Amino acid sequence: MSSLRVRFAPSPTGNLHIGNLRTALFNDLLARHEGGKLVLRIEDTDPERSKPEFAKAIIKDLKLMNIGVDEGPFYQSERLETYEEYLEKLESQGQVYRCYCTQEELKARRHEALGQKRPPRYDNRCRRLSKEEQEKRKTQGIRPTMRFKVECKDAIQVEDLIRGPISFPVDEIGDFVIMRSHPTLEHKWLPTFHMSVCVDDGLMNITHVIRGEDHLSNSPRHALLFRALGFAVPKFAHLSLIHGPGGEPLSKRYGALSVSDFLEERGYLPEALRNYLALLGWSPKDNREIFTSDELVKAFEIRNALRHPAIFSEDKLQWINGEHLKQMPEKNYLDGAFKFLMKSGIPIKDRISMERVLIQLKNDIHKFDEFPSLFSFLCDETKHKRKLEKAFKENNELSNALKAGAVVSKSAESIVSHLTTSGDAFYQEFTKALAQSVTEKGKKLYIPIRAALTAETHGMELKRIFQLLEPARIRTRFEIANELISQK
Ligand code: GLU
């Protein structure tokens, strides 16, 4: 058992999206690869933006994705006293001070600094605020923040497992806020993200901090704070950002999509999504692309994470999902497929025939959400009739095919009403008899048949449609189509 300890620390201000899920996955993979532990910590100290329902949804999504949480969830909102204790420690060490600058003042100074091309860092002015000035500001109703004194002279070195050693010039880092006055309770403090992260990583003995590159610039502050709090600085690994297919930030197109959207709405397999996300920002150094979860754990090395931005491609995800479907044991595949079909409201009358067709499709489909449209023709005949009438009015390709193929569907109706077989023999005898009674061939023959049976011009192979619709229903559907054609 290794002593490696990592954590996933989401803020519950929205659903778990792809970027955060990838961070969770990389933590999980490293913990499993090294035989370490993964801690789940909910960073909910922002009372305005954090919502318990988001925390619940994140925990559910992590379960769906088989992210193995060993400890937690721990809620930072339940640990406010701990942060205050550590604030006292820093105060007694003389490493913090009260700052009475207002948001407006800070904003104006930032603006001015940027205008003069200076780094917009805080100028540490409240370090020197006299007691009288402090009192004056207090009586004006200004509530202070607590700032941490950045006192080191040299550049701050941070070791990143992906990027190597990074040096941050200290003159760009002003004293930073680690606690804010509680919005409602006087004499109480709320930690900023910097404080709660460092106190908790320290107390939870976190050895490796894996998070998004957007936090890279926080790491020198955190390194200083860890030391001041009396904790060892963990190793960092900042994952490159994920961009959309056109290089735009991912949030534009996919940012709002939660894990449940991918798994439950779009029908991706958790295993395939894990596989895809692992490759989104990490490379196994051989050309392998399809991994089971166990294979990923074995191959995963954090130092092989990529430094350049990763591009999210749903096409690639679909392909990987298709490969996982091919490899899936038949029983699991069928269970998943039926679950998805039932949720979509597709009526399943003949489960045996359905299983047969689903197995035939196993190597062709990419994800379960292709099923509802493929099987939508299984609706009852009343609904089918409405669908066909509508398509006949609105879909030129379909109405032209049916009109031009009037002879075909007339003959089809008459053939099916005479056939006495069922199952595969029924389809064989039907196609044979049809070929003998009409001269149409290829598309001219099959599109009118498909249109009459499914109210669509594209879709599942005819042979499979015949496997799923009993002869009596096939006959009714030809009757409906012929009636419609003869009305016009
Ligand atoms: N709560 C932070 C976030 O959701 C993560 C903090 C960290 O990983 O250090 O961005």
Residues whose N, C-alpha, C, O or C-beta is under 5 A from the ligand:
A	BS01	LIG	A9 P10 S11 E43 V197 I210 R211
